Amino acid sequence: MNIRHASAAARPHLTIGRVARAAGVAIDTIRYYEREGLLPEPERRLSGYRDYTPDAIAQLRFIRRAKELGFTLEEIRELLALSADRERGVRGVKQRAETRLAEIERRIRELKRVQRGLKNLIDACPGHGAPERCPILTALSHEET
């Protein structure tokens, strides 16, 4: 645990609540990211409270945006490491983004297939009558659809 010393007095004092609001995340999320090693543990004030720098806000925003793009926490950890690699970082980030895009496109194709199948079942269902004649229930009851 790092304790803030007098030499750090010139830097901004940001509480966990202030950082959370500025980054658009919950306080528990910040603590979780610290435990997971995605966010460095901040220095502590003499009172024991966390003392963050503005860099924490930028890193949390990075993590939040990466999650919005569908990256897993493990992939975000890799992206953070690559962002510090001055020689190979950009190439690695691009490769991971291409991999993520391919996965998203695969999932979209699968969701569209499911959408078409569900639409066909809805169109075939009269919406009345005996349950055993409902194509939706029949499709859900059988192994293969």
C-alpha positions as CSV (number, residue, x, y, z in Angstrom):
1,M,0.0,0.0,0.0
2,N,1.4,3.4,-1.0
3,I,0.9,6.2,1.5
4,R,0.8,9.7,0.0
5,H,3.7,11.9,1.2
6,A,4.2,15.6,1.3
7,S,6.0,15.6,-2.0
8,A,2.7,14.5,-3.7
9,A,0.9,17.5,-2.3
10,A,1.0,19.4,-5.5
11,R,-0.9,16.8,-7.5
12,P,-4.7,16.8,-7.6
13,H,-6.4,14.8,-4.9
14,L,-9.2,12.8,-6.4
15,T,-11.4,10.6,-4.3
16,I,-12.8,7.3,-5.6
17,G,-16.3,8.9,-5.8
18,R,-15.0,11.8,-7.9
19,V,-13.1,9.5,-10.2
20,A,-16.1,7.2,-10.6
21,R,-18.3,10.2,-11.6
22,A,-15.8,11.6,-14.0
23,A,-15.2,8.2,-15.7
24,G,-18.8,7.1,-15.7
25,V,-18.4,3.9,-13.7
26,A,-19.5,2.7,-10.3
27,I,-17.2,2.8,-7.3
28,D,-17.4,-1.0,-6.9
29,T,-16.2,-1.2,-10.6
30,I,-13.1,0.8,-9.7
31,R,-12.3,-1.5,-6.8
32,Y,-12.9,-4.6,-9.0
33,Y,-10.6,-3.3,-11.7
34,E,-7.9,-2.7,-9.1
35,R,-8.3,-6.2,-7.8
36,E,-8.1,-7.5,-11.3
37,G,-5.0,-5.5,-12.1
38,L,-6.6,-3.4,-14.8
39,L,-6.1,-0.3,-12.8
40,P,-3.1,0.3,-10.7
41,E,-3.6,0.5,-6.9
42,P,-3.6,4.2,-6.0
43,E,-1.6,5.8,-3.3
44,R,-3.4,6.1,0.0
45,R,-3.8,9.2,2.1
46,L,-2.8,9.1,5.8
47,S,-6.4,8.5,6.5
48,G,-6.4,5.4,4.4
49,Y,-8.5,6.8,1.6
50,R,-7.5,6.1,-2.0
51,D,-5.9,9.1,-3.7
52,Y,-6.2,9.0,-7.5
53,T,-4.6,10.9,-10.3
54,P,-6.3,12.1,-13.4
55,D,-4.6,9.2,-15.2
56,A,-7.0,6.9,-13.5
57,I,-10.0,8.6,-15.1
58,A,-8.4,8.2,-18.5
59,Q,-7.7,4.6,-17.9
60,L,-11.2,3.9,-16.6
61,R,-12.7,5.6,-19.7
62,F,-10.5,3.4,-21.9
63,I,-11.7,0.3,-20.1
64,R,-15.3,1.4,-20.3
65,R,-15.1,2.2,-24.0
66,A,-13.3,-1.1,-24.8
67,K,-16.1,-3.0,-22.9
68,E,-18.7,-1.1,-25.0
69,L,-16.9,-2.4,-28.1
70,G,-17.2,-6.0,-26.8
71,F,-13.7,-6.6,-25.5
72,T,-13.5,-9.0,-22.6
73,L,-11.5,-7.9,-19.5
74,E,-8.7,-10.2,-20.4
75,E,-8.5,-8.6,-23.9
76,I,-8.7,-5.2,-22.3
77,R,-5.7,-6.1,-20.1
78,E,-3.8,-7.0,-23.3
79,L,-4.8,-3.8,-25.0
80,L,-3.6,-1.8,-22.0
81,A,-0.3,-3.7,-22.1
82,L,0.0,-3.1,-25.9
83,S,-0.8,0.6,-25.5
84,A,2.5,0.9,-23.5
85,D,4.5,-1.0,-26.1
86,R,6.1,1.7,-28.3
87,E,7.3,-0.7,-31.0
88,R,4.7,-3.4,-31.5
89,G,1.7,-2.0,-29.6
90,V,-0.3,-0.5,-32.5
91,R,0.0,-3.6,-34.6
92,G,-1.1,-5.8,-31.7
93,V,-4.0,-3.5,-30.9
94,K,-5.1,-3.5,-34.6
95,Q,-4.9,-7.3,-34.7
96,R,-7.0,-7.7,-31.5
97,A,-9.6,-5.2,-32.9
98,E,-9.8,-7.2,-36.1
99,T,-10.3,-10.4,-34.1
100,R,-13.0,-8.7,-32.1
101,L,-14.7,-7.4,-35.3
102,A,-14.7,-10.9,-36.8
103,E,-16.3,-12.3,-33.7
104,I,-18.9,-9.6,-33.7
105,E,-19.7,-10.3,-37.3
106,R,-20.0,-14.0,-36.6
107,R,-22.4,-13.3,-33.8
108,I,-24.4,-10.9,-36.0
109,R,-24.7,-13.7,-38.6
110,E,-25.9,-16.1,-36.0
111,L,-28.4,-13.7,-34.5
112,K,-29.8,-13.0,-38.0
113,R,-30.2,-16.7,-38.6
114,V,-32.0,-17.0,-35.3
115,Q,-34.1,-13.9,-36.2
116,R,-35.1,-15.5,-39.5
117,G,-36.1,-18.7,-37.9
118,L,-38.1,-17.1,-35.2
119,K,-39.9,-14.8,-37.7
120,N,-40.8,-17.9,-39.8
121,L,-42.2,-19.6,-36.7
122,I,-44.2,-16.6,-35.7
123,D,-45.6,-16.2,-39.3
124,A,-46.6,-19.9,-39.3
125,C,-48.3,-19.7,-35.9
126,P,-52.0,-18.9,-36.1
127,G,-52.1,-17.6,-32.5
128,H,-55.0,-19.8,-31.5
129,G,-56.0,-23.5,-31.3
130,A,-54.5,-26.5,-29.7
131,P,-50.9,-26.1,-28.2
132,E,-49.7,-29.2,-30.0
133,R,-50.4,-27.6,-33.3
134,C,-48.4,-24.5,-32.5
135,P,-45.2,-24.5,-34.7
136,I,-43.3,-22.4,-32.1
137,L,-44.0,-25.0,-29.3
138,T,-43.3,-27.9,-31.7
139,A,-40.0,-26.4,-32.8
140,L,-39.0,-25.8,-29.1
141,S,-39.9,-29.4,-28.2
142,H,-37.8,-31.1,-30.8
143,E,-34.1,-31.7,-30.9
144,E,-33.6,-30.2,-34.4
145,T,-35.3,-27.1,-35.7
